Amino acid sequence: MAEIAASSWSLDENDYRRILEHMNALLQESSARCALLVDRAGQLLANAGEQISFDPTAFASLTAADFSANDQLAKMIGEPEFASLFHQGEKESMYLADVARRVILVVLFDQRTTVGMVRLKVKQTVIELAKVFDEMFKRAPAPGADRKGVLEGAEDEIDKLFGA
């Protein structure tokens, strides 16, 4: 699937509810602490689970930058991309996964679960979230689809302003 610009799709209330349902199911089934959904531009779209104690805006920006840097590393070694990343800490770890080549699912977890369990549950959640995003992308107007009418109206208004 080709990457779609952020301005060409939107997240409505029903989409958001469905996304949260999938994220909450992931957390329950994996025993992970928290899940966040971040777009590739670094905007936080949704979060579920335990309350986060850090700046979500900065976290979302850094997550997008991390994924972008790893995409470049993948290309350098001859891979088209890395679909997932894993960062292991002493007490806390993160698992990041690409969803529909537009957003990143981030799962934060500790010793209550294993990376294997998180990875297994993330794999299924990514499939479900991709379906939601595919539906959203299909609803998005085609690039330039609405512009002609808007520009024609603007041209008429400009003519009126300048008496042409």
HELIX and SHEET records of a PDB file:
HELIX    1   1 ALA A    6  SER A    8  5                                   3    
HELIX    2   2 GLU A   13  SER A   30  1                                  18    
HELIX    3   3 PRO A   56  MET A   76  1                                  21    
HELIX    4   4 VAL A  115  ARG A  139  1                                  25    
HELIX    5   5 ARG A  147  LEU A  161  1                                  15    
SHEET    1   A 5 LEU A  44  GLY A  49  0                                        
SHEET    2   A 5 CYS A  34  ASP A  39 -1                                        
SHEET    3   A 5 VAL A 103  PHE A 109 -1                                        
SHEET    4   A 5 SER A  93  VAL A  99 -1                                        
SHEET    5   A 5 SER A  84  GLN A  88 -1                                        
END                                                                             
